[in-house]
Amino acid sequence: MYRRQFITTGLATLGLAGTANAQASAFASWVAGFRPRARAAGISDRAFAAAFDGAQYLPDSINRDRNQAEFVRPLGEYMATAASDARVSTGRAMMQQYAGLLSRIQASYGVDAHIVTAIWGMESNYGARRGDIPLISTLATLAFDGRRGQFFEQQLVAALGILQNGDVAPRNMTGSWAGAMGHTQFIPTSYEAYAVDFTGNGRRDIWSDDPSDALASTAAYLRRFGWQQGQPWGVEVRLPRGFDFEQTGRAVKRTPAAWTQQGVRGVDGQPVPNYGEASLITPTGAGGPAFLVFRNYEVIGRYNNAEAYIIGVGHLGDRIRGMGPFQTAFPAGERGLLRAERVELQQRLTAAGFSTQGVDGQIGPNSRAAIKAFQRSRGMVPDGYASVSLLERLR
């Protein structure tokens, strides 16, 4: 019995080794086939050879790309992490430690230093988690895999261009399994387009312990997309009794004075100052906090358009600056819908006569309009919120 078990185990081991060898061989063939495409994109043979010296197939990158957990935490739980006491206190300490640098960056790019610091905190915990995976290996692996091959090959070409430019040595070009790099997690194409050499040493170095170039590059990125200095991302507000939730959503924009006429006021009871046109959002529906959000909300969204991320960065920045927590609590246990649930919601709304104008798993203006119409038809508050309870009601 023991001999049979030994033989079986040995054969399994040989099988795994054979599979790994086959993958490595196929990967090497792919790299050889990619070389002419890189050359056509302007990558020299010398730069290519230096970049791929020691590069290898990373099956863990494939596993992580194919098995990303789509668990949507309740927004209140997410915010408790995004703007935790530890992250806020560390952010304030970083603001003090790098006061001179952040002041110069703000003066140069017109982007509020506390927002740059908040992105730093959200993306890498202020540089503590920049990622240590060899970038050429992981990008080549993901491009070879093919699931999102075109995107990752584009990132790989950009990464090779960065190396060819001399911004970083191949051994120091590390990042996340998905190819995001440095203190504020730029992907290679964004780095190529927006990174800056703030130190003036001839290299745009977002990888080193010195965060100067990374933080300045983040500010340059935000300025490029229209950051308005002195304008908040958003302001928490209170809504009057009987408020018409048909007015919520980013498609509706009004001046703060016009919102005041509708009874919308800051949590301090005062009218919201005129920071420019604003939309009213209720990210967890009528039962949670409400915010007037401005142009800078959309600019943060260019970094990551997830609503939770935008609010997280904005709120963390406010807390670092010295403001307090939100005054209205998020509903306990209220999580967002998984993609499969969003698809089901759209299908069920459409089948019930409230067309979402397509089924794609994205809750955009058409889906919110359909949700509001369904809610009105059932005597519910028409807040347009795609909740688990709404899906259950449709089932």
C-alpha positions as CSV (number, residue, x, y, z in Angstrom):
1,M,0.0,0.0,0.0
2,Y,2.8,2.4,0.9
3,R,4.6,1.6,-2.3
4,R,1.5,2.2,-4.3
5,Q,0.9,5.5,-2.5
6,F,4.5,6.6,-3.1
7,I,4.2,5.7,-6.8
8,T,0.9,7.6,-7.2
9,T,2.3,10.7,-5.4
10,G,5.4,10.6,-7.5
11,L,3.4,10.4,-10.7
12,A,1.3,13.4,-9.6
13,T,4.4,15.3,-8.8
14,L,5.9,14.5,-12.2
15,G,2.6,15.6,-13.8
16,L,2.6,18.9,-12.1
17,A,6.3,19.4,-13.1
18,G,5.4,18.5,-16.7
19,T,2.6,21.0,-16.7
20,A,4.9,23.7,-15.3
21,N,7.6,22.9,-17.8
22,A,5.1,23.1,-20.7
23,Q,3.8,26.5,-19.4
24,A,7.3,27.8,-19.1
25,S,8.1,26.6,-22.6
26,A,4.9,28.2,-24.1
27,F,5.7,31.4,-22.2
28,A,9.2,31.5,-23.7
29,S,7.7,31.0,-27.1
30,W,5.3,33.9,-26.5
31,V,8.1,36.2,-25.4
32,A,10.0,35.4,-28.6
33,G,6.9,36.1,-30.6
34,F,6.3,39.4,-28.7
35,R,9.8,40.6,-29.4
36,P,9.1,41.9,-33.0
37,R,6.0,43.7,-31.7
38,A,8.0,45.4,-29.0
39,R,10.6,46.4,-31.6
40,A,7.9,47.8,-33.8
41,A,6.7,49.9,-30.8
42,G,10.2,51.4,-30.5
43,I,11.8,49.1,-27.9
44,S,15.4,48.4,-28.7
45,D,16.8,44.9,-28.7
46,R,19.2,45.9,-26.0
47,A,16.5,47.3,-23.7
48,F,14.3,44.2,-24.4
49,A,17.1,41.8,-23.5
50,A,17.9,43.6,-20.3
51,A,14.3,43.8,-19.2
52,F,13.7,40.1,-19.9
53,D,16.9,38.9,-18.3
54,G,15.6,36.6,-15.6
55,A,12.0,37.2,-16.4
56,Q,9.8,34.2,-15.8
57,Y,6.2,32.9,-15.9
58,L,4.4,33.7,-12.7
59,P,1.4,31.3,-12.3
60,D,0.3,33.2,-9.1
61,S,-0.4,36.3,-11.2
62,I,-2.7,34.2,-13.4
63,N,-4.5,32.7,-10.4
64,R,-5.1,36.1,-8.8
65,D,-6.3,37.6,-12.1
66,R,-8.8,34.8,-12.7
67,N,-10.0,34.4,-9.1
68,Q,-10.4,38.0,-7.9
69,A,-13.0,37.8,-5.2
70,E,-16.0,40.0,-6.0
71,F,-17.1,40.6,-2.4
72,V,-18.6,44.0,-2.0
73,R,-18.2,45.1,1.6
74,P,-20.8,47.4,3.2
75,L,-19.9,51.0,2.5
76,G,-19.8,51.8,6.2
77,E,-17.3,48.9,6.8
78,Y,-15.2,50.1,3.8
79,M,-15.1,53.6,5.1
80,A,-14.1,52.4,8.6
81,T,-11.0,51.0,7.0
82,A,-10.4,53.8,4.4
83,A,-10.4,56.5,7.1
84,S,-9.4,54.4,10.2
85,D,-7.9,56.2,13.1
86,A,-4.6,54.6,12.3
87,R,-4.6,55.7,8.7
88,V,-5.7,59.2,9.7
89,S,-3.0,59.6,12.3
90,T,-0.3,58.2,10.0
91,G,-1.5,60.6,7.3
92,R,-1.3,63.6,9.6
93,A,2.2,62.4,10.6
94,M,3.2,62.2,6.9
95,M,1.8,65.7,6.3
96,Q,4.2,67.0,9.0
97,Q,7.2,64.9,7.9
98,Y,6.9,66.0,4.3
99,A,5.4,69.4,4.9
100,G,7.9,71.2,2.7
101,L,7.6,68.7,-0.2
102,L,3.8,68.7,-0.1
103,S,3.7,72.5,0.1
104,R,5.9,72.7,-3.0
105,I,3.8,70.2,-4.8
106,Q,0.6,72.0,-4.0
107,A,2.1,75.3,-5.1
108,S,3.3,73.7,-8.4
109,Y,0.2,71.8,-9.4
110,G,-2.6,73.5,-7.5
111,V,-3.8,70.2,-6.0
112,D,-4.6,70.2,-2.3
113,A,-1.8,68.4,-0.4
114,H,-4.2,66.5,1.9
115,I,-5.9,64.8,-1.1
116,V,-2.5,63.8,-2.5
117,T,-1.6,62.4,0.9
118,A,-5.0,60.5,1.1
119,I,-4.4,58.8,-2.3
120,W,-0.9,57.8,-1.0
121,G,-2.5,56.3,2.1
122,M,-5.3,54.5,0.1
123,E,-2.9,53.1,-2.6
124,S,0.1,51.9,-0.6
125,N,-0.5,52.8,3.1
126,Y,1.9,55.7,2.7
127,G,4.5,53.7,0.8
128,A,4.5,50.7,3.2
129,R,2.9,48.4,0.6
130,R,4.3,49.3,-2.9
131,G,4.4,45.8,-4.2
132,D,7.5,43.6,-4.7
133,I,6.6,41.5,-7.8
134,P,8.9,41.9,-10.8
135,L,6.8,44.0,-13.1
136,I,8.1,42.6,-16.5
137,S,7.4,39.1,-15.4
138,T,3.9,39.7,-14.1
139,L,2.9,41.8,-17.1
140,A,4.3,39.4,-19.6
141,T,2.6,36.5,-17.8
142,L,-0.8,38.3,-17.9
143,A,-0.3,39.3,-21.6
144,F,0.6,35.7,-22.4
145,D,-2.4,34.4,-20.6
146,G,-4.7,36.2,-23.0
147,R,-7.8,36.8,-20.8
148,R,-7.0,40.5,-20.9
149,G,-4.0,40.1,-23.2
150,Q,-4.4,43.3,-25.2
151,F,-4.5,45.5,-22.1
152,F,-1.6,43.8,-20.4
153,E,0.5,43.8,-23.6
154,Q,-0.1,47.5,-23.9
155,Q,1.1,47.9,-20.3
156,L,4.1,45.7,-21.0
157,V,5.2,47.8,-23.9
158,A,4.8,50.9,-21.8
159,A,6.9,49.3,-19.0
160,L,9.6,48.5,-21.5
161,G,9.6,52.1,-22.6
162,I,10.1,53.2,-19.0
163,L,13.1,51.0,-18.6
164,Q,14.5,52.1,-22.0
165,N,14.1,55.7,-20.8
166,G,16.3,54.9,-17.8
167,D,13.7,56.0,-15.1
168,V,14.4,52.8,-13.2
169,A,16.6,49.7,-13.4
170,P,14.9,46.4,-14.3
171,R,15.7,44.8,-10.9
172,N,14.0,47.8,-9.2
173,M,10.8,47.8,-11.3
174,T,8.4,46.1,-9.0
175,G,4.8,46.5,-8.2
176,S,1.5,44.7,-7.6
177,W,0.5,41.4,-9.3
178,A,-1.6,43.5,-11.7
179,G,1.2,45.9,-12.7
180,A,0.5,48.9,-10.6
181,M,3.7,50.6,-9.4
182,G,5.1,52.8,-6.7
183,H,3.8,54.8,-3.8
184,T,0.6,55.8,-5.6
185,Q,0.2,52.7,-7.8
186,F,0.5,54.1,-11.4
187,I,0.0,51.6,-14.2
188,P,2.7,51.9,-16.9
189,T,0.6,53.8,-19.5
190,S,-0.5,56.4,-16.9
191,Y,3.1,56.7,-15.7
192,E,4.2,57.4,-19.3
193,A,1.6,60.1,-19.8
194,Y,1.6,61.8,-16.4
195,A,4.6,61.0,-14.2
196,V,7.0,63.9,-13.5
197,D,10.6,64.3,-12.4
198,F,9.9,66.6,-9.5
199,T,13.4,66.1,-7.9
200,G,15.1,67.2,-11.2
201,N,17.5,64.3,-11.2
202,G,16.6,63.2,-14.7
203,R,14.4,60.2,-13.7
204,R,10.8,59.9,-12.8
205,D,11.3,57.6,-9.8
206,I,8.1,56.5,-8.2
207,W,9.7,53.4,-6.7
208,S,12.3,54.6,-4.3
209,D,11.8,55.3,-0.6
210,D,11.8,59.0,-1.5
211,P,8.1,59.7,-2.4
212,S,8.8,63.1,-4.1
213,D,8.3,62.0,-7.7
214,A,5.3,59.7,-6.9
215,L,3.4,62.4,-5.0
216,A,4.1,65.1,-7.5
217,S,3.1,62.7,-10.3
218,T,-0.3,62.1,-8.6
219,A,-0.8,65.9,-8.3
220,A,0.1,66.3,-12.0
221,Y,-2.4,63.6,-12.9
222,L,-5.2,65.3,-10.9
223,R,-4.4,68.7,-12.4
224,R,-4.5,67.2,-15.9
225,F,-8.1,66.1,-15.3
226,G,-9.3,69.5,-14.0
227,W,-8.7,69.6,-10.2
228,Q,-10.1,72.9,-8.7
229,Q,-7.9,74.0,-5.8
230,G,-9.9,75.0,-2.7
231,Q,-13.0,73.1,-3.9
232,P,-14.0,70.1,-1.7
233,W,-14.7,66.8,-3.3
234,G,-18.1,66.9,-1.5
235,V,-19.9,68.1,1.6
236,E,-22.2,65.9,3.8
237,V,-25.7,67.4,3.9
238,R,-29.0,66.9,5.5
239,L,-32.2,66.6,3.5
240,P,-35.6,68.0,4.5
241,R,-38.5,65.8,5.4
242,G,-40.3,64.6,2.3
243,F,-37.4,65.4,0.0
244,D,-37.8,64.4,-3.7
245,F,-35.2,61.7,-4.3
246,E,-35.8,62.0,-8.0
247,Q,-33.3,64.8,-7.8
248,T,-30.4,62.6,-6.7
249,G,-27.7,61.3,-9.0
250,R,-24.6,62.7,-10.7
251,A,-26.6,63.6,-13.8
252,V,-28.4,66.4,-11.9
253,K,-26.2,69.5,-11.3
254,R,-27.3,72.6,-9.5
255,T,-25.6,75.5,-7.7
256,P,-25.5,75.2,-3.9
257,A,-27.9,78.1,-3.7
258,A,-30.4,76.1,-5.8
259,W,-30.0,73.1,-3.5
260,T,-30.5,75.4,-0.5
261,Q,-33.9,76.4,-2.0
262,Q,-34.8,72.7,-2.0
263,G,-34.1,72.5,1.7
264,V,-30.6,70.9,1.4
265,R,-28.2,72.2,4.0
266,G,-24.9,71.2,5.5
267,V,-24.9,69.0,8.6
268,D,-24.2,72.2,10.6
269,G,-27.5,73.5,9.5
270,Q,-26.0,76.2,7.3
271,P,-26.3,76.6,3.5
272,V,-23.4,75.0,1.6
273,P,-21.0,77.6,0.3
274,N,-20.8,78.2,-3.5
275,Y,-18.1,75.9,-4.5
276,G,-19.6,75.5,-8.0
277,E,-22.3,73.2,-9.4
278,A,-23.0,70.1,-7.4
279,S,-24.8,66.8,-7.6
280,L,-26.6,65.2,-4.7
281,I,-25.7,61.6,-4.1
282,T,-27.0,59.1,-1.6
283,P,-24.6,56.1,-1.9
284,T,-26.6,53.8,0.3
285,G,-30.0,55.1,-0.5
286,A,-32.4,57.2,1.5
287,G,-31.4,55.6,4.7
288,G,-27.8,56.7,4.7
289,P,-25.7,59.8,4.5
290,A,-26.2,62.3,1.6
291,F,-23.5,64.4,-0.1
292,L,-23.3,67.3,-2.4
293,V,-20.4,66.4,-4.7
294,F,-18.5,68.8,-6.9
295,R,-16.1,68.7,-9.9
296,N,-13.3,67.4,-7.8
297,Y,-15.3,64.3,-7.0
298,E,-15.2,63.4,-10.7
299,V,-11.5,64.2,-10.8
300,I,-10.7,61.7,-8.1
301,G,-12.8,59.2,-10.0
302,R,-10.3,59.4,-12.9
303,Y,-7.9,57.6,-10.5
304,N,-10.5,55.0,-9.6
305,N,-14.1,55.4,-10.5
306,A,-15.5,53.2,-7.7
307,E,-17.9,55.3,-5.6
308,A,-16.5,53.8,-2.4
309,Y,-12.9,54.7,-3.4
310,I,-13.8,58.3,-4.3
311,I,-15.6,58.9,-1.1
312,G,-12.9,57.1,0.8
313,V,-10.1,59.3,-0.6
314,G,-12.2,62.4,-0.1
315,H,-13.1,61.6,3.5
316,L,-9.6,60.4,4.4
317,G,-8.3,63.7,3.0
318,D,-10.8,65.7,5.1
319,R,-9.9,63.7,8.2
320,I,-6.2,64.3,7.7
321,R,-6.9,68.0,7.4
322,G,-8.6,67.9,10.8
323,M,-12.3,67.4,10.0
324,G,-14.4,64.9,11.9
325,P,-16.2,61.7,10.9
326,F,-19.5,61.7,9.0
327,Q,-22.5,62.7,11.0
328,T,-25.0,60.3,9.5
329,A,-24.3,56.6,10.0
330,F,-24.3,54.2,7.1
331,P,-27.0,51.5,7.3
332,A,-25.6,48.5,9.2
333,G,-24.8,45.5,7.0
334,E,-25.8,47.1,3.8
335,R,-23.5,45.8,1.0
336,G,-23.4,46.5,-2.7
337,L,-24.6,43.9,-5.2
338,L,-22.2,41.4,-6.8
339,R,-22.0,41.6,-10.6
340,A,-24.2,38.6,-11.0
341,E,-26.8,40.2,-8.8
342,R,-26.6,43.5,-10.7
343,V,-27.2,41.5,-13.9
344,E,-30.2,39.8,-12.3
345,L,-31.6,43.1,-11.1
346,Q,-31.5,44.5,-14.6
347,Q,-33.1,41.4,-16.1
348,R,-35.9,41.4,-13.5
349,L,-36.5,45.1,-13.8
350,T,-36.8,44.9,-17.6
351,A,-39.0,41.8,-17.3
352,A,-41.3,43.7,-14.9
353,G,-41.7,46.5,-17.5
354,F,-39.0,48.9,-16.2
355,S,-36.4,48.7,-18.9
356,T,-32.8,49.3,-18.0
357,Q,-31.9,49.7,-21.7
358,G,-29.6,46.7,-21.7
359,V,-28.1,44.2,-19.3
360,D,-24.4,44.8,-18.5
361,G,-24.1,44.6,-14.7
362,Q,-23.3,48.3,-14.5
363,I,-25.8,50.4,-12.5
364,G,-25.7,53.6,-14.6
365,P,-28.3,56.4,-15.3
366,N,-30.7,54.1,-17.2
367,S,-30.7,51.5,-14.5
368,R,-31.2,54.1,-11.8
369,A,-34.1,55.5,-13.7
370,A,-35.7,52.1,-14.0
371,I,-35.2,51.5,-10.3
372,K,-36.8,54.8,-9.5
373,A,-39.8,54.0,-11.7
374,F,-40.2,50.6,-10.0
375,Q,-39.9,52.1,-6.6
376,R,-42.6,54.8,-7.4
377,S,-44.9,52.1,-8.7
378,R,-44.6,50.2,-5.4
379,G,-44.9,53.3,-3.1
380,M,-41.3,53.1,-2.1
381,V,-38.9,56.1,-1.8
382,P,-37.5,56.5,-5.3
383,D,-33.8,56.9,-4.4
384,G,-32.6,54.7,-7.3
385,Y,-30.4,52.6,-5.0
386,A,-29.6,49.1,-6.2
387,S,-29.9,47.3,-2.9
388,V,-30.0,43.6,-1.9
389,S,-33.5,44.2,-0.5
390,L,-34.7,45.7,-3.8
391,L,-33.5,42.6,-5.6
392,E,-35.2,40.4,-3.1
393,R,-38.4,42.3,-3.7
394,L,-38.2,41.7,-7.4
395,R,-37.6,38.0,-7.0
